[in-house]
Amino acid sequence: VDAANSAAVAALRRRKGRDEKPFALMAFDLAQISRFAETDQAERRLLTGSERPIVLLRRRAGSPVSALVAPGNRYLGVMLPYTPLHHLLLKDNFPALVMTSANLSDEPIAYRDEEATEQLAGIADAYLCHDREIFIRTDDSIARVMAGRPLLLRRSRGFVPRGIFLPAPQQPVLAVGAELKSTVCLTQDDRAFLSHHIGDLKNPSVYRSFSGAVDHLNGLLGIRPEVVAHDLHPDYLSTRYAETLTGVRRVAVQHHHAHLASCLAENGVSDETIGVIFDGSGYGSDGHIWGGEFLIGGFESCRRLGHLRYAVMPGGDAATREPFRMALSYLIQAFGEELPPLPAVAERTSQELALFRQMIARGINSPLTSSCGRLFDAVAALCGLRQRVSYEGQAALELEMAIGEEHEESRYPFHLEGETLPLQLDPATLIRAIVADLLRAERVAVVSARFHNTLAEAVSAVCRRLRTEFGAPDRVALSGGVFQNVYLTERTVHLLSVAGFSVLTHSLIPPNDGGLALGQAVIAGRLA
């Protein structure tokens, strides 16, 4: 649809069942992009490279692009044409077109004519067919520039199956990734080959696509794996798939160890490193949900040196869809009985609040989590930005976007507990300070900036203490989906660098679960 036509964009959202998740755009050339987005030299290089990824660009003031393309987001995902057909569609016709996958939201892409006419009925107004069949479905890659370097957020078309050099040769391994942002990885000698982006395996049709992707990658590369690596979580569908394979050795890999290993492997480092792994969730070795982790290790082993203090997730998975639940959890942890009159509290009835208190006190369907992603959700809900989400990571994204062009340097206090390992970073002090600001009607832009500043300073403080008191190395790897956040990552890298640390970050491999299979593969290659 025409990206400048709000009625058309709204119709597309309604037909696809895609409430608020941003759409990608395609424009004819850099001159057209300049009408609605700002670009720097690094972004222009990404846009015009042969891979042609979607690149996240700052929206230009007065842009003709409809606000419905990327609600609540200062960035637009933009790509240039990569087929002759695209050039013909765009030349002299539109400033930009919304280009979205041929699917219902969260379903696999329809790439055969008969699939399209059946599955896209009620979505598409017309179909352009061809006598040259599409060989395989694949999503567009997504990239952004962070700290002057390109960062792939989704590694797919244009980059797959390009090999990644490993620090050392290893036996052939198949790694089956996690459950969200699924990718698989095959290794041979000193190369690793990641698959295209597959999606959320909880969707049955995506799971069928996942098993097909494994067969496709095997056939394409001619690799016969001797080992299969999978997540430690026993109920992930990727784990269950691994258990059906015969004639291979199986290696279970802890989620956050795999994140650390993926960052090390991409950077060609094998030595022991501090890993700061912040994400939404991952199954911990103690049975709880991890996601705010300070680790130390390499490929062969990994130890937990610190983490965010555990908080309760009232309702389990429901807390990932309704951030107000995590806000209540942190408020009860920080304030006890007397809760402040913020939206997360004020919009609940007394019966609801009593029910949540009971769930938390008794641990009824309320697992413990150290997740930094859930802390972001809680702060977004406290600020009144987002009580419920329509796509993964929405609350954290909107909290980052709320900073705007602020140059706020102050931060909140934080409390680091423990004389022995693992250290615990207790968010209660931080939460109380945020609430005090909000009750004084401080602007959300300032609150968000101070929250981000506090997290970056806390990471630096923990790493410095691990180095001085516990002999940890002066090298830090940052991984996990939270480090897609440009403001947090750039500030954290700066503070660690000033403190004398060598900092490893991702570039060619996504920091989110889309890069997890690489870490699994390298760990299993060393351990099997």
ZADREN-452833 format. One record per residue (C-alpha): residue number from 1; residue in three letters; x, z, y. Coordinates in nm, 2 decimals, always signed. Layout:
<sites>
  seq  type       x       z       y
  NUM   ala       X       Z       Y
...
</sites>
This chain:
<sites>
  seq  type       x       z       y
    1   val   +0.00   +0.00   +0.00
    2   asp   +0.09   -0.04   +0.37
    3   ala   +0.29   +0.27   +0.46
    4   ala   +0.15   +0.27   +0.81
    5   asn   -0.22   +0.26   +0.69
    6   ser   -0.33   +0.62   +0.65
    7   ala   -0.66   +0.52   +0.49
    8   ala   -0.48   +0.31   +0.23
    9   val   -0.23   +0.59   +0.15
   10   ala   -0.52   +0.84   +0.12
   11   ala   -0.70   +0.61   -0.12
   12   leu   -0.38   +0.57   -0.33
   13   arg   -0.34   +0.95   -0.35
   14   arg   -0.70   +0.99   -0.46
   15   arg   -0.68   +0.72   -0.72
   16   lys   -0.35   +0.84   -0.87
   17   gly   -0.44   +1.21   -0.86
   18   arg   -0.13   +1.28   -0.65
   19   asp   -0.24   +1.53   -0.39
   20   glu   +0.07   +1.60   -0.18
   21   lys   +0.39   +1.50   -0.36
   22   pro   +0.59   +1.26   -0.14
   23   phe   +0.57   +0.88   -0.20
   24   ala   +0.87   +0.65   -0.18
   25   leu   +0.89   +0.36   +0.07
   26   met   +1.06   +0.02   +0.06
   27   ala   +1.16   -0.17   +0.37
   28   phe   +1.30   -0.52   +0.41
   29   asp   +1.64   -0.42   +0.57
   30   leu   +1.82   -0.15   +0.76
   31   ala   +1.68   -0.28   +1.09
   32   gln   +1.33   -0.21   +0.96
   33   ile   +1.43   +0.13   +0.83
   34   ser   +1.56   +0.22   +1.17
   35   arg   +1.20   +0.19   +1.31
   36   phe   +1.09   +0.50   +1.12
   37   ala   +1.40   +0.68   +0.99
   38   glu   +1.74   +0.79   +1.10
   39   thr   +2.05   +0.69   +0.90
   40   asp   +2.42   +0.77   +0.91
   41   gln   +2.71   +0.57   +0.77
   42   ala   +2.70   +0.75   +0.43
   43   glu   +2.32   +0.70   +0.40
   44   arg   +2.35   +0.33   +0.48
   45   arg   +2.62   +0.29   +0.22
   46   leu   +2.39   +0.45   -0.04
   47   leu   +2.09   +0.23   +0.07
   48   thr   +2.29   -0.09   +0.05
   49   gly   +2.48   -0.02   -0.27
   50   ser   +2.41   -0.23   -0.58
   51   glu   +2.22   +0.06   -0.74
   52   arg   +1.95   +0.06   -0.47
   53   pro   +1.84   +0.43   -0.51
   54   ile   +1.56   +0.59   -0.31
   55   val   +1.75   +0.78   -0.03
   56   leu   +1.61   +1.08   +0.15
   57   leu   +1.63   +1.01   +0.53
   58   arg   +1.52   +1.21   +0.83
   59   arg   +1.19   +1.09   +0.97
   60   arg   +1.23   +0.94   +1.32
   61   ala   +1.01   +1.08   +1.60
   62   gly   +0.72   +0.85   +1.67
   63   ser   +0.75   +0.68   +1.33
   64   pro   +0.47   +0.44   +1.24
   65   val   +0.47   +0.56   +0.88
   66   ser   +0.16   +0.76   +0.80
   67   ala   +0.20   +1.14   +0.78
   68   leu   +0.02   +1.13   +0.45
   69   val   +0.33   +0.96   +0.29
   70   ala   +0.53   +1.28   +0.28
   71   pro   +0.31   +1.58   +0.40
   72   gly   +0.50   +1.88   +0.53
   73   asn   +0.84   +1.70   +0.49
   74   arg   +1.09   +1.59   +0.76
   75   tyr   +1.24   +1.34   +0.52
   76   leu   +1.12   +1.01   +0.39
   77   gly   +1.24   +0.86   +0.06
   78   val   +1.33   +0.50   +0.14
   79   met   +1.49   +0.21   -0.06
   80   leu   +1.58   -0.15   +0.00
   81   pro   +1.46   -0.45   -0.21
   82   tyr   +1.64   -0.49   -0.54
   83   thr   +1.45   -0.80   -0.67
   84   pro   +1.37   -1.14   -0.52
   85   leu   +1.00   -1.05   -0.54
   86   his   +1.05   -0.75   -0.32
   87   his   +1.21   -0.97   -0.05
   88   leu   +0.92   -1.20   -0.06
   89   leu   +0.66   -0.92   -0.03
   90   leu   +0.83   -0.76   +0.26
   91   lys   +0.97   -1.04   +0.47
   92   asp   +0.77   -1.07   +0.79
   93   asn   +0.48   -0.87   +0.65
   94   phe   +0.51   -0.49   +0.67
   95   pro   +0.75   -0.24   +0.83
   96   ala   +0.74   -0.06   +0.49
   97   leu   +0.54   -0.05   +0.17
   98   val   +0.46   +0.26   -0.04
   99   met   +0.62   +0.18   -0.38
  100   thr   +0.50   +0.41   -0.65
  101   ser   +0.52   +0.40   -1.03
  102   ala   +0.24   +0.23   -1.22
  103   asn   +0.09   +0.54   -1.37
  104   leu   -0.14   +0.83   -1.32
  105   ser   +0.06   +1.13   -1.18
  106   asp   +0.29   +1.28   -1.45
  107   glu   +0.21   +1.01   -1.70
  108   pro   +0.48   +0.76   -1.83
  109   ile   +0.50   +0.43   -1.64
  110   ala   +0.29   +0.15   -1.78
  111   tyr   +0.52   -0.15   -1.83
  112   arg   +0.33   -0.38   -2.06
  113   asp   +0.05   -0.60   -1.93
  114   glu   -0.21   -0.46   -2.17
  115   glu   -0.11   -0.10   -2.09
  116   ala   -0.14   -0.17   -1.72
  117   thr   -0.48   -0.32   -1.72
  118   glu   -0.61   -0.03   -1.93
  119   gln   -0.43   +0.27   -1.78
  120   leu   -0.44   +0.15   -1.42
  121   ala   -0.81   +0.06   -1.41
  122   gly   -0.95   +0.23   -1.10
  123   ile   -0.60   +0.26   -0.94
  124   ala   -0.47   -0.09   -0.89
  125   asp   -0.67   -0.36   -0.71
  126   ala   -0.46   -0.64   -0.85
  127   tyr   -0.19   -0.71   -1.11
  128   leu   +0.11   -0.94   -1.08
  129   cys   +0.20   -1.06   -1.43
  130   his   +0.49   -1.26   -1.56
  131   asp   +0.60   -1.44   -1.87
  132   arg   +0.93   -1.24   -1.87
  133   glu   +0.85   -0.91   -2.03
  134   ile   +0.99   -0.58   -1.90
  135   phe   +1.23   -0.44   -2.16
  136   ile   +1.20   -0.06   -2.09
  137   arg   +1.03   +0.17   -1.84
  138   thr   +1.26   +0.34   -1.59
  139   asp   +1.21   +0.53   -1.27
  140   asp   +1.39   +0.47   -0.95
  141   ser   +1.69   +0.69   -0.88
  142   ile   +1.67   +0.94   -0.59
  143   ala   +1.97   +1.04   -0.38
  144   arg   +2.05   +1.22   -0.06
  145   val   +2.36   +1.29   +0.14
  146   met   +2.48   +1.65   +0.14
  147   ala   +2.79   +1.78   +0.31
  148   gly   +2.89   +1.42   +0.36
  149   arg   +2.88   +1.33   -0.01
  150   pro   +2.60   +1.15   -0.20
  151   leu   +2.40   +1.37   -0.44
  152   leu   +2.18   +1.22   -0.71
  153   leu   +1.86   +1.42   -0.74
  154   arg   +1.72   +1.18   -1.01
  155   arg   +1.97   +0.97   -1.21
  156   ser   +1.79   +0.67   -1.35
  157   arg   +1.77   +0.30   -1.25
  158   gly   +2.10   +0.16   -1.14
  159   phe   +2.31   +0.45   -1.27
  160   val   +2.20   +0.46   -1.63
  161   pro   +2.36   +0.42   -1.88
  162   arg   +2.68   +0.43   -1.68
  163   gly   +2.93   +0.67   -1.85
  164   ile   +3.07   +0.99   -1.72
  165   phe   +3.43   +1.07   -1.79
  166   leu   +3.47   +1.40   -1.98
  167   pro   +3.77   +1.64   -1.94
  168   ala   +3.87   +1.58   -2.30
  169   pro   +3.76   +1.36   -2.60
  170   gln   +3.50   +1.51   -2.84
  171   gln   +3.30   +1.43   -3.14
  172   pro   +2.97   +1.24   -3.10
  173   val   +2.69   +1.47   -2.97
  174   leu   +2.33   +1.42   -2.89
  175   ala   +2.19   +1.67   -2.63
  176   val   +1.82   +1.68   -2.58
  177   gly   +1.80   +1.86   -2.24
  178   ala   +1.53   +2.09   -2.12
  179   glu   +1.15   +2.05   -2.08
  180   leu   +1.11   +1.95   -1.72
  181   lys   +1.30   +1.66   -1.56
  182   ser   +1.39   +1.56   -1.92
  183   thr   +1.70   +1.35   -1.99
  184   val   +1.90   +1.31   -2.30
  185   cys   +2.28   +1.26   -2.34
  186   leu   +2.51   +1.10   -2.59
  187   thr   +2.88   +1.15   -2.60
  188   gln   +3.16   +0.94   -2.76
  189   asp   +3.53   +1.02   -2.73
  190   asp   +3.58   +1.10   -2.36
  191   arg   +3.25   +0.96   -2.23
  192   ala   +2.91   +1.10   -2.18
  193   phe   +2.60   +0.87   -2.14
  194   leu   +2.29   +1.02   -1.98
  195   ser   +1.95   +0.86   -2.03
  196   his   +1.71   +0.76   -1.76
  197   his   +1.47   +1.02   -1.62
  198   ile   +1.19   +1.09   -1.87
  199   gly   +0.97   +1.35   -1.72
  200   asp   +0.78   +1.67   -1.82
  201   leu   +0.77   +1.69   -2.20
  202   lys   +0.46   +1.91   -2.19
  203   asn   +0.26   +1.59   -2.14
  204   pro   +0.21   +1.44   -2.49
  205   ser   +0.26   +1.08   -2.37
  206   val   +0.58   +1.18   -2.20
  207   tyr   +0.70   +1.35   -2.52
  208   arg   +0.64   +1.02   -2.71
  209   ser   +0.84   +0.84   -2.44
  210   phe   +1.12   +1.10   -2.49
  211   ser   +1.16   +1.03   -2.86
  212   gly   +1.16   +0.66   -2.78
  213   ala   +1.43   +0.72   -2.52
  214   val   +1.66   +0.89   -2.78
  215   asp   +1.62   +0.59   -3.02
  216   his   +1.68   +0.34   -2.73
  217   leu   +2.00   +0.51   -2.62
  218   asn   +2.13   +0.54   -2.97
  219   gly   +2.06   +0.17   -3.03
  220   leu   +2.20   +0.06   -2.70
  221   leu   +2.53   +0.25   -2.74
  222   gly   +2.57   +0.24   -3.12
  223   ile   +2.66   +0.61   -3.14
  224   arg   +2.58   +0.81   -3.45
  225   pro   +2.58   +1.18   -3.33
  226   glu   +2.72   +1.44   -3.56
  227   val   +2.59   +1.73   -3.35
  228   val   +2.26   +1.79   -3.17
  229   ala   +2.26   +2.03   -2.87
  230   his   +1.93   +2.19   -2.74
  231   asp   +1.82   +2.47   -2.51
  232   leu   +1.81   +2.83   -2.63
  233   his   +1.44   +2.85   -2.57
  234   pro   +1.26   +2.83   -2.91
  235   asp   +0.94   +2.68   -2.77
  236   tyr   +1.07   +2.39   -2.57
  237   leu   +0.95   +2.07   -2.72
  238   ser   +1.31   +1.93   -2.69
  239   thr   +1.42   +2.23   -2.91
  240   arg   +1.15   +2.15   -3.16
  241   tyr   +1.25   +1.79   -3.17
  242   ala   +1.61   +1.89   -3.24
  243   glu   +1.49   +2.10   -3.53
  244   thr   +1.33   +1.79   -3.69
  245   leu   +1.66   +1.60   -3.71
  246   thr   +1.85   +1.59   -4.03
  247   gly   +2.22   +1.53   -4.12
  248   val   +2.34   +1.69   -3.79
  249   arg   +2.46   +2.03   -3.69
  250   arg   +2.25   +2.21   -3.44
  251   val   +2.39   +2.41   -3.15
  252   ala   +2.16   +2.62   -2.92
  253   val   +2.29   +2.64   -2.56
  254   gln   +2.18   +2.89   -2.30
  255   his   +2.02   +2.71   -2.01
  256   his   +2.24   +2.84   -1.72
  257   his   +2.56   +2.81   -1.92
  258   ala   +2.46   +2.44   -1.96
  259   his   +2.42   +2.41   -1.58
  260   leu   +2.76   +2.56   -1.52
  261   ala   +2.92   +2.32   -1.78
  262   ser   +2.75   +2.02   -1.63
  263   cys   +2.91   +2.09   -1.29
  264   leu   +3.25   +2.16   -1.45
  265   ala   +3.23   +1.84   -1.66
  266   glu   +3.14   +1.62   -1.36
  267   asn   +3.43   +1.76   -1.17
  268   gly   +3.67   +1.73   -1.46
  269   val   +3.74   +2.10   -1.47
  270   ser   +3.78   +2.29   -1.80
  271   asp   +3.92   +2.63   -1.68
  272   glu   +3.71   +2.94   -1.64
  273   thr   +3.50   +2.94   -1.32
  274   ile   +3.25   +3.15   -1.14
  275   gly   +2.91   +2.98   -1.18
  276   val   +2.64   +3.05   -0.92
  277   ile   +2.33   +2.91   -1.09
  278   phe   +2.00   +2.92   -0.90
  279   asp   +1.69   +2.75   -1.03
  280   gly   +1.33   +2.80   -1.12
  281   ser   +1.35   +2.92   -1.48
  282   gly   +1.56   +2.93   -1.79
  283   tyr   +1.55   +3.13   -2.11
  284   gly   +1.80   +3.41   -2.09
  285   ser   +2.00   +3.56   -2.38
  286   asp   +1.81   +3.89   -2.32
  287   gly   +1.47   +3.72   -2.37
  288   his   +1.38   +3.73   -2.00
  289   ile   +1.35   +3.44   -1.76
  290   trp   +1.67   +3.38   -1.57
  291   gly   +1.73   +3.18   -1.25
  292   gly   +1.94   +3.38   -1.01
  293   glu   +2.27   +3.40   -1.20
  294   phe   +2.63   +3.47   -1.14
  295   leu   +2.83   +3.37   -1.45
  296   ile   +3.19   +3.33   -1.55
  297   gly   +3.30   +3.08   -1.81
  298   gly   +3.39   +2.74   -1.92
  299   phe   +3.28   +2.52   -2.21
  300   glu   +3.35   +2.76   -2.49
  301   ser   +3.20   +3.08   -2.36
  302   cys   +3.01   +3.23   -2.07
  303   arg   +2.94   +3.58   -1.95
  304   arg   +2.68   +3.71   -1.70
  305   leu   +2.85   +3.89   -1.41
  306   gly   +2.55   +3.94   -1.19
  307   his   +2.19   +3.84   -1.11
  308   leu   +1.90   +3.89   -0.88
  309   arg   +1.71   +4.20   -0.97
  310   tyr   +1.43   +4.13   -1.22
  311   ala   +1.08   +4.09   -1.07
  312   val   +0.75   +4.06   -1.26
  313   met   +0.57   +3.72   -1.28
  314   pro   +0.20   +3.81   -1.28
  315   gly   +0.02   +3.57   -1.50
  316   gly   +0.34   +3.40   -1.64
  317   asp   +0.33   +3.03   -1.57
  318   ala   +0.04   +3.07   -1.33
  319   ala   +0.29   +3.23   -1.09
  320   thr   +0.48   +2.90   -1.07
  321   arg   +0.16   +2.73   -0.95
  322   glu   +0.04   +3.01   -0.72
  323   pro   +0.33   +3.15   -0.51
  324   phe   +0.11   +3.43   -0.38
  325   arg   +0.15   +3.60   -0.72
  326   met   +0.53   +3.63   -0.67
  327   ala   +0.47   +3.74   -0.31
  328   leu   +0.26   +4.03   -0.44
  329   ser   +0.51   +4.11   -0.71
  330   tyr   +0.80   +4.14   -0.46
  331   leu   +0.58   +4.33   -0.21
  332   ile   +0.47   +4.59   -0.47
  333   gln   +0.84   +4.62   -0.57
  334   ala   +0.94   +4.67   -0.21
  335   phe   +0.65   +4.87   -0.06
  336   gly   +0.47   +5.04   -0.35
  337   glu   +0.11   +5.13   -0.27
  338   glu   +0.08   +5.04   +0.10
  339   leu   +0.10   +4.66   +0.12
  340   pro   +0.14   +4.48   +0.46
  341   pro   -0.15   +4.27   +0.58
  342   leu   +0.01   +3.93   +0.53
  343   pro   -0.18   +3.62   +0.40
  344   ala   -0.07   +3.67   +0.04
  345   val   -0.24   +4.02   +0.05
  346   ala   -0.52   +3.96   +0.31
  347   glu   -0.66   +3.66   +0.12
  348   arg   -0.70   +3.86   -0.20
  349   thr   -1.01   +4.08   -0.27
  350   ser   -0.96   +4.45   -0.35
  351   gln   -1.05   +4.37   -0.71
  352   glu   -0.79   +4.10   -0.73
  353   leu   -0.52   +4.33   -0.59
  354   ala   -0.62   +4.60   -0.84
  355   leu   -0.60   +4.35   -1.12
  356   phe   -0.25   +4.23   -1.02
  357   arg   -0.13   +4.59   -0.98
  358   gln   -0.25   +4.66   -1.33
  359   met   -0.09   +4.35   -1.48
  360   ile   +0.24   +4.44   -1.32
  361   ala   +0.23   +4.81   -1.41
  362   arg   +0.14   +4.74   -1.78
  363   gly   +0.34   +4.41   -1.82
  364   ile   +0.02   +4.22   -1.92
  365   asn   +0.11   +3.85   -1.94
  366   ser   +0.38   +3.94   -1.68
  367   pro   +0.73   +3.84   -1.80
  368   leu   +1.04   +3.95   -1.60
  369   thr   +1.23   +3.70   -1.40
  370   ser   +1.56   +3.69   -1.20
  371   ser   +1.47   +3.34   -1.07
  372   cys   +1.58   +3.24   -0.72
  373   gly   +1.32   +2.97   -0.72
  374   arg   +1.05   +3.23   -0.76
  375   leu   +1.20   +3.43   -0.47
  376   phe   +1.17   +3.11   -0.26
  377   asp   +0.81   +3.09   -0.36
  378   ala   +0.74   +3.45   -0.26
  379   val   +0.90   +3.41   +0.08
  380   ala   +0.70   +3.08   +0.14
  381   ala   +0.38   +3.26   +0.06
  382   leu   +0.47   +3.56   +0.28
  383   cys   +0.53   +3.32   +0.57
  384   gly   +0.18   +3.17   +0.51
  385   leu   +0.33   +2.83   +0.42
  386   arg   +0.20   +2.79   +0.07
  387   gln   -0.02   +3.01   -0.15
  388   arg   -0.07   +2.74   -0.41
  389   val   +0.13   +2.43   -0.49
  390   ser   +0.04   +2.09   -0.61
  391   tyr   +0.38   +1.99   -0.74
  392   glu   +0.70   +2.16   -0.87
  393   gly   +0.92   +2.30   -0.59
  394   gln   +0.67   +2.24   -0.31
  395   ala   +0.68   +2.59   -0.17
  396   ala   +1.06   +2.60   -0.16
  397   leu   +1.07   +2.26   +0.00
  398   glu   +0.83   +2.35   +0.27
  399   leu   +1.03   +2.67   +0.34
  400   glu   +1.34   +2.46   +0.39
  401   met   +1.16   +2.21   +0.61
  402   ala   +1.02   +2.50   +0.82
  403   ile   +1.37   +2.56   +0.96
  404   gly   +1.35   +2.25   +1.17
  405   glu   +1.63   +2.20   +1.41
  406   glu   +1.69   +2.57   +1.46
  407   his   +2.04   +2.70   +1.50
  408   glu   +1.97   +3.06   +1.39
  409   glu   +2.29   +3.24   +1.29
  410   ser   +2.15   +3.59   +1.22
  411   arg   +2.05   +3.71   +0.87
  412   tyr   +1.87   +4.00   +0.70
  413   pro   +2.03   +4.29   +0.52
  414   phe   +2.07   +4.28   +0.15
  415   his   +2.16   +4.53   -0.12
  416   leu   +2.41   +4.48   -0.40
  417   glu   +2.38   +4.73   -0.68
  418   gly   +2.62   +4.83   -0.95
  419   glu   +2.97   +4.97   -1.00
  420   thr   +3.00   +4.79   -1.34
  421   leu   +2.89   +4.45   -1.45
  422   pro   +2.65   +4.29   -1.43
  423   leu   +2.59   +4.34   -1.06
  424   gln   +2.23   +4.32   -0.93
  425   leu   +2.13   +4.17   -0.60
  426   asp   +1.81   +4.36   -0.50
  427   pro   +1.57   +4.16   -0.28
  428   ala   +1.37   +4.46   -0.18
  429   thr   +1.57   +4.52   +0.14
  430   leu   +1.55   +4.15   +0.23
  431   ile   +1.17   +4.14   +0.17
  432   arg   +1.11   +4.45   +0.39
  433   ala   +1.31   +4.29   +0.67
  434   ile   +1.12   +3.96   +0.64
  435   val   +0.79   +4.14   +0.65
  436   ala   +0.90   +4.33   +0.96
  437   asp   +0.98   +4.01   +1.13
  438   leu   +0.64   +3.85   +1.03
  439   leu   +0.44   +4.15   +1.15
  440   arg   +0.62   +4.11   +1.49
  441   ala   +0.49   +3.75   +1.49
  442   glu   +0.84   +3.61   +1.46
  443   arg   +0.83   +3.23   +1.42
  444   val   +0.84   +3.10   +1.07
  445   ala   +1.13   +2.87   +1.16
  446   val   +1.34   +3.17   +1.25
  447   val   +1.24   +3.37   +0.94
  448   ser   +1.32   +3.08   +0.71
  449   ala   +1.66   +3.03   +0.87
  450   arg   +1.74   +3.40   +0.84
  451   phe   +1.63   +3.40   +0.47
  452   his   +1.86   +3.10   +0.39
  453   asn   +2.15   +3.26   +0.58
  454   thr   +2.10   +3.58   +0.39
  455   leu   +2.11   +3.41   +0.05
  456   ala   +2.43   +3.22   +0.14
  457   glu   +2.60   +3.53   +0.27
  458   ala   +2.49   +3.72   -0.05
  459   val   +2.64   +3.45   -0.27
  460   ser   +2.97   +3.48   -0.08
  461   ala   +2.96   +3.86   -0.09
  462   val   +2.90   +3.87   -0.47
  463   cys   +3.17   +3.61   -0.54
  464   arg   +3.42   +3.80   -0.32
  465   arg   +3.35   +4.12   -0.50
  466   leu   +3.38   +3.96   -0.84
  467   arg   +3.72   +3.83   -0.74
  468   thr   +3.86   +4.15   -0.58
  469   glu   +3.72   +4.41   -0.82
  470   phe   +3.68   +4.23   -1.15
  471   gly   +3.96   +3.96   -1.14
  472   ala   +3.73   +3.66   -1.13
  473   pro   +3.90   +3.33   -1.04
  474   asp   +3.88   +3.18   -0.68
  475   arg   +3.68   +2.88   -0.80
  476   val   +3.30   +2.86   -0.78
  477   ala   +3.06   +2.60   -0.92
  478   leu   +2.71   +2.57   -0.77
  479   ser   +2.44   +2.43   -0.99
  480   gly   +2.06   +2.46   -1.05
  481   gly   +1.77   +2.30   -0.87
  482   val   +1.78   +2.54   -0.58
  483   phe   +2.11   +2.38   -0.48
  484   gln   +1.92   +2.06   -0.39
  485   asn   +1.84   +2.25   -0.07
  486   val   +2.07   +2.10   +0.19
  487   tyr   +2.07   +2.39   +0.44
  488   leu   +2.14   +2.65   +0.17
  489   thr   +2.41   +2.45   -0.01
  490   glu   +2.60   +2.34   +0.30
  491   arg   +2.60   +2.70   +0.44
  492   thr   +2.70   +2.85   +0.10
  493   val   +2.99   +2.60   +0.06
  494   his   +3.11   +2.68   +0.41
  495   leu   +3.11   +3.05   +0.36
  496   leu   +3.28   +3.03   +0.02
  497   ser   +3.54   +2.79   +0.15
  498   val   +3.62   +3.02   +0.45
  499   ala   +3.66   +3.31   +0.20
  500   gly   +3.93   +3.11   +0.01
  501   phe   +3.73   +2.97   -0.28
  502   ser   +3.75   +2.62   -0.42
  503   val   +3.39   +2.51   -0.45
  504   leu   +3.26   +2.26   -0.71
  505   thr   +2.92   +2.09   -0.65
  506   his   +2.73   +1.80   -0.80
  507   ser   +2.73   +1.44   -0.69
  508   leu   +2.67   +1.19   -0.97
  509   ile   +2.48   +1.44   -1.19
  510   pro   +2.17   +1.61   -1.06
  511   pro   +2.20   +1.99   -1.01
  512   asn   +1.85   +2.03   -1.15
  513   asp   +1.74   +2.01   -1.51
  514   gly   +1.80   +1.63   -1.50
  515   gly   +2.17   +1.71   -1.55
  516   leu   +2.13   +1.98   -1.81
  517   ala   +2.19   +1.76   -2.11
  518   leu   +2.54   +1.68   -2.00
  519   gly   +2.63   +2.05   -2.00
  520   gln   +2.47   +2.10   -2.34
  521   ala   +2.66   +1.81   -2.48
  522   val   +3.00   +1.93   -2.36
  523   ile   +2.95   +2.29   -2.48
  524   ala   +2.83   +2.17   -2.82
  525   gly   +3.12   +1.93   -2.85
  526   arg   +3.36   +2.23   -2.81
  527   leu   +3.17   +2.48   -3.03
  528   ala   +3.05   +2.27   -3.32
</sites>
